[in-house]
Amino acid sequence: MRHLFVLAGVLALAATLGQSQPVQADETGVASIHTWARSGGRTCLVDHYHDGSGSGSSKASAQASAIRAWAEFTSWEYGTSWGRWGLAASKSVSCSGGGGSYSCSVSARACRGW
């Protein structure tokens, strides 16, 4: 009889989880501490930004390095579905330098596709 109660509990939990948003296999669940909103075919953090910085011998390589830093940290914290710069919202990029030495900083709100 006890086994039936355990089975009923497992089935109830599965039904509850089945109603939540689908998640990627590597999502950490940490994104759930922030408020989300749907916008333009994606789900974004409402007011939480992540930053990245990088350097390089050209402005383009420094910017790519900063974006990679943003994506790597965001993916580590929330999972790879959140760490895609192409889906991010409210992006800003700032670069400085010259003469073969550039540095860039980026900032954006993480988003994931539906």
C-alpha positions as CSV (number, residue, x, y, z in Angstrom):
1,M,0.0,0.0,0.0
2,R,2.9,2.4,0.8
3,H,4.2,1.9,-2.7
4,L,0.9,3.3,-4.1
5,F,1.2,6.5,-2.1
6,V,4.8,7.0,-3.2
7,L,3.8,6.3,-6.9
8,A,0.9,8.8,-6.5
9,G,3.3,11.4,-5.2
10,V,5.8,10.9,-8.0
11,L,3.0,11.2,-10.6
12,A,1.7,14.4,-9.0
13,L,5.2,15.9,-9.0
14,A,5.7,14.9,-12.7
15,A,2.3,16.5,-13.6
16,T,3.3,19.7,-11.8
17,L,6.7,19.8,-13.5
18,G,5.1,19.1,-16.9
19,Q,3.2,22.4,-16.6
20,S,6.3,24.6,-16.1
21,Q,8.3,26.1,-19.0
22,P,10.5,23.7,-20.9
23,V,14.2,23.9,-19.9
24,Q,17.4,23.1,-21.5
25,A,19.3,20.1,-20.1
26,D,22.1,22.3,-18.7
27,E,20.1,25.1,-17.1
28,T,21.2,25.7,-13.6
29,G,17.9,27.1,-12.3
30,V,19.6,30.3,-11.0
31,A,17.8,32.4,-13.6
32,S,14.6,31.8,-11.6
33,I,15.7,34.2,-8.9
34,H,15.2,37.0,-11.4
35,T,12.0,38.4,-13.0
36,W,11.4,37.3,-16.6
37,A,9.3,38.8,-19.4
38,R,8.5,37.5,-22.9
39,S,9.5,39.8,-25.7
40,G,9.8,39.2,-29.5
41,G,10.0,35.4,-29.4
42,R,12.3,35.2,-26.4
43,T,12.2,35.3,-22.6
44,C,14.5,37.9,-21.0
45,L,15.6,38.9,-17.5
46,V,13.7,42.1,-16.8
47,D,16.2,44.2,-14.9
48,H,19.4,42.1,-14.3
49,Y,22.4,42.8,-16.5
50,H,25.6,40.9,-17.0
51,D,28.9,42.4,-18.1
52,G,31.9,41.2,-20.0
53,S,35.3,42.7,-20.9
54,G,38.0,41.8,-23.3
55,S,41.1,43.1,-25.1
56,G,42.8,42.5,-28.4
57,S,45.0,43.9,-31.1
58,S,42.0,45.3,-33.0
59,K,38.7,46.8,-32.0
60,A,36.9,43.8,-33.5
61,S,38.9,41.2,-31.6
62,A,38.5,43.1,-28.3
63,Q,34.8,43.3,-28.9
64,A,34.6,39.6,-29.7
65,S,36.6,38.8,-26.6
66,A,34.2,40.9,-24.4
67,I,31.2,39.2,-25.9
68,R,32.8,35.8,-25.4
69,A,33.4,36.7,-21.7
70,W,29.8,37.8,-21.3
71,A,28.5,34.6,-23.0
72,E,30.8,32.3,-21.0
73,F,29.8,33.7,-17.6
74,T,26.1,33.9,-18.4
75,S,26.1,30.3,-19.7
76,W,28.0,29.2,-16.6
77,E,25.5,30.9,-14.3
78,Y,22.2,30.1,-16.0
79,G,22.9,27.5,-18.7
80,T,23.8,27.8,-22.4
81,S,20.3,28.7,-23.4
82,W,20.7,32.0,-21.6
83,G,24.3,32.7,-22.8
84,R,23.6,33.7,-26.4
85,W,24.7,37.2,-27.1
86,G,22.6,37.2,-30.3
87,L,19.4,36.8,-28.2
88,A,20.4,39.3,-25.4
89,A,18.5,42.5,-24.8
90,S,19.5,46.1,-24.0
91,K,23.0,45.5,-25.3
92,S,25.7,48.1,-24.9
93,V,29.3,48.0,-26.1
94,S,32.1,50.4,-25.2
95,C,35.6,50.3,-26.6
96,S,38.8,52.3,-26.3
97,G,42.4,52.1,-27.4
98,G,44.5,52.3,-30.5
99,G,47.8,51.4,-32.0
100,G,47.2,47.6,-31.8
101,S,45.9,47.6,-28.2
102,Y,42.1,47.8,-27.7
103,S,39.8,47.0,-24.8
104,C,36.0,46.6,-24.8
105,S,33.2,46.2,-22.3
106,V,29.8,44.9,-23.0
107,S,26.6,44.7,-20.9
108,A,23.2,43.1,-21.6
109,R,20.2,41.4,-20.2
110,A,20.3,37.6,-20.8
111,C,17.5,36.1,-22.9
112,R,16.6,32.7,-24.2
113,G,14.4,31.6,-27.1
114,W,11.0,30.1,-26.5
